[in-house]
Amino acid sequence: MASDGARKQFWKRSNSKVPGSIQHVYGAQHPPFDPLLHGTLLRATPKVPTTPVKAKRGSTFQEFERNTSDAWDAGEDDDELLAMAAESLNTAVVMETANRVLRNHSQRQGCHKLLGALGPEQKPKPSVEPPLVPSGDLRLVKSVSESHTSCPAGSASDAVPLQRSQSLPHSATVALDGVPEPSTVSSSALSEREASRLDKFKQLLAGPNTDLEELRKLSWSGIPKPVRAITWKLLSGYLPANVDRRPATLQRKQKEYFAFIDHYYDSRTDEVHQDTYRQIHIDIPRMSPEALILQPKVTEIFERILFIWAIRHPASGYVQGINDLVTPFFVVFICEYIDEEDVDTADVSCVPADALRNVEADTYWCMSRLLDGIQDNYTFAQPGIQMKVKILEELVSRIDGQVHRHLDQHEVRYLQFAFRWMNNLLMREVPLRCTIRLWDTYQSEPEGFAHFHLYVCAAFLVRWRKEILGERDFQELLLFLQNLPTAHWGDEDVSLLLAEAYRLKFVFADAPNHYKK
């Protein structure tokens, strides 16, 4: 949010028409006020909400607009589709994973509540692996908080309502038998499962020709850290499947990138490019994690990557939001050279210069591949984002009509909060560790960043439906949607979100066709 002292115009426009120059684009915090989209706010007689409201007078969008200044300036972008986009993911594999995640979570939460009411002598003995309830039901579960489950391992046969788990510190988990423990199972058992999963990845990657379809299936549920970098490069289409061709490809692409640096980077002070470079230079210190981004070497790398990308894509140029998309690739690739667990605070100066050059080039090309698949998000007027917000609105109206009507009754428009979700791919909504886990799945899904992302956003709204329906004031509702309490989210939260998103996709897969004309 902008400071209270700032009182600038909510919607600004740039008169610049030069291709490649910065265009003012809003939505990272709030998109522009559009009379066509907000026509109901301009009528002489205000709409009377059909739901009960608080005694205090509810604020309106116009009042909120006059007291805030949260727009971002931005520009635009362009290129080609991801090489993997046309390939499909095995439905049975992913549905099995989605069902298992939701089922395990339901059992854990349901049993925890039930056993809390039992005496010590009544509690069943701990079980490392409780039997899973077989389920072939693929019907939509609107919200995890509304589902019911039976308790395993000889507990009461009555169904126990599943209570939504609140955001907890990343390390806080509950054992499946309902007894608080530092981890769900013993560290040895956990490490055995992780080692087994890592071995599967290594065997798949070690072959002369990596089966990308199998790699996508295996990656959907998350990629182990030791093989995440090479897997991302393969799934993005940056590296070839053939092992023998990879060294030559890396050498050629890295050489090509630094040729761009030699040819273009000195022009950053030229009159035609100085505005672009200045905006990049201003935006980078605002990124997170600050401890990593503000290191001089990292800042220089990000400035070069973003400037070269903008110069080579004059149809859009640099747009605020693109800068955030560099961070996950850089963090994943730098982890190959840093042993520290918390890379957010790692000292990059200890990484050899040659390794940093490789990381910079790989980050540039993988980010370019990502942007190739969502280029219409950043071209003039950002038609891609406009379309995706419309599709999201249509999806939510079908998935959860109550939430959709609640937003409409309180005059909250999807563009006011979902613009940033599309522009930044939820990077401002969840911690970096969660973004990286999300991207594991996005890169394993066909058109994951463009298409599957819509269902994740829909699942995001379903996840917070109770809190959304509890807000009865325009300003409070909008502020909640723009500042969701996800600071302590971990892998379990992301897994639940992805599982529900896949269920929504399975049921509502035809939704985007409504807008394909």
Secondary structure, DSSP 8 states (H G I E B T S, - for coil): ---TT----SS-------TTS------SS-----TTTTGGGGSSS----SS---SS----HHHHHHT---------------TTTT----HHHHHHHHHHHHHHHHHHHHHHHHHHTS-TTTS----SS------------S-GGG-EE---TT--SS-EE--------TT-EE-TTS-EESSSS-HHHHHHHHHHHHHHHHHHHHSSB--HHHHHHHHTT---HHHHHHHHHHHTTSS-SBGGGHHHHHHHHHHHHHHHHHHHGGGGGSTTTHHHHHHHHHHGGGSS-HHHHTSHHHHHHHHHHHHHHHHH-TTT---TTTGGGHHHHHHHHHTTT---S-GGG--GGGS-HHHHHHHHHHHHHHHHHHHHTTGGGTSTT-HHHHHHHHHHHHHHHHH-HHHHHHHHHTT--THHHHHHHHHTTTTTTS-HHHHHHHHHHHHHSTTIIIIIHHHHHHHHHHHTHHHHHH--SHHHHHHHHHS-S-TT--HHHHHHHHHHHHHHHHHHTTGGGGG--
